[in-house]
Amino acid sequence: MENKTTDEINEEENKKLLILHKNFKESSFENRLRFECELEFVQSLSNIEYIKYLYENKYFDDKKFLNYLKYLNYWRSKPYIFYIHFPICLYVLEILNDNKVHEYFRNSTSFNNFIYYLKLHWLYFSYQT
């Protein structure tokens, strides 16, 4: 019997999702529309008010929504990463894909800490030029 770590299991799940995604046939218009919608959604994860909305409406307890977040991990790789304007959204996506984060978010003070750190990011972040 093989003991697999959670990272290995997550990688296998992501590969299955990617294969399903690659085998799906869609028109160029549908493809572009999906690309834009998913890009917009991923970048909306950098919006504090939107994260609060998701939390208050218990989206983080919905298995389908969590699977969708896993699917969106492809935005963290090339060439998709170059379309991201708010890099913090990728970090938020990574946090939200962690299996333990939902236990952590069950405590409202923990969620408020998460929001606090996002606020700090927006207050003090600047692009180095």
N, C-alpha and C positions, 0 to 999 in steps of 0.2 A: 504494500500500500504506500502510495506516495503522499508525502505531506507537502502541500503547496502553501506558500505564503499568500497573504491577501493581495500583495502586489502582483504576484504571478497570476492569480485568479482574475484580478482587474484587467491585466494586460490581455488575457485570453478573451474576456468579455468585450474589451475595446476592439480587438481584432475581428471578432464575430460581427460587431456592429459595423465596422468599416467594410467588411466583405459584403454585408447586406446592402450597405450604401452604394458600393461600387457596382453591384449587379442590377440596381434599379435603373430603369431607362426612363428618361424624362427629356422633354424638349429643351432647347437652349433657353427659351423664355422662362420655363419653369425652373431650370437650373439657376439662372441669374436671380430670379425672384427668391428662391430658397436661400441662395448665397447672401443676398442683401438682408433678408429677414433674420437669418441666423447671426450674421455679423452685428446687426442692430441689437439683437437680444443679448449676445455676449457682451457687447459694450455697455448695455444697460445695467449689467452687473456691477459696474463702477458707480452707479447711482445709489446713494444711501437711502433715499426715500423709496426706491423700487425694492431694495433688499428688505426694508421694513415691511413693505406691502406683501412681499412673498412670505415673510415670517408670520405676519398677523393673519394671513389667510391660509396658513398651514400647508403651503406648497412643499415645504421640506419634509413633510410626512407622506407625501404622495409618491408612490413607487414609480409611476410613469414619468413624473417630473424629474426624479432623481436619475432615471435612465436617460432622459433627454440631456441632462447635464453631463453625464458620462459620454454620451455621443458627441457633445460639443468640444470635447478635449482635442479634437483634430485642429482646432484654432491655435493650439499652442505649438504647432509645428510649421515648418516651411512648406509651402509658400504663403500659407494663410496668415501667419503671424505678421506679415508686412502690411496687412490691411487694418490692423488694430491701431486705433488712435489713442486709446486709454489703456496703457499696459497693466494698470492695477486690476482691470477686469479679469485678466488671465490669472492673476494671483487669487482673486476672489473665486474664480471658477475652480482652481486647484483646491482651495479650502473647502468649498461646497461639495467637492467630489470625495473628500475624505470620509470614510465610513463612520468615524467617531464624532464628526462634527454635529450630527443630528442629536446625539446624546448630549453633547455640549450645549446645543441651542435649546434644549428643553428647559434649561435654567435661564430665565429671562435676564438675570444679571450677566451671564456669560454672553448672551447675544448683545446686550448693551455695551459690553466691553469690545466686542467685535466692531460694532458701529462706531464706538469712540475711536478705535484705531483707524478706521476708514476716514473719519473726520480729520484726524491728525494728518493722514496722508494728504488730503485735499488742502489742508491749511499750509503745509510746509513743503510739499513736493514742487520741484521746479526742474525743467529740462536744463541739463548742463550744455551750454553752447560754447 
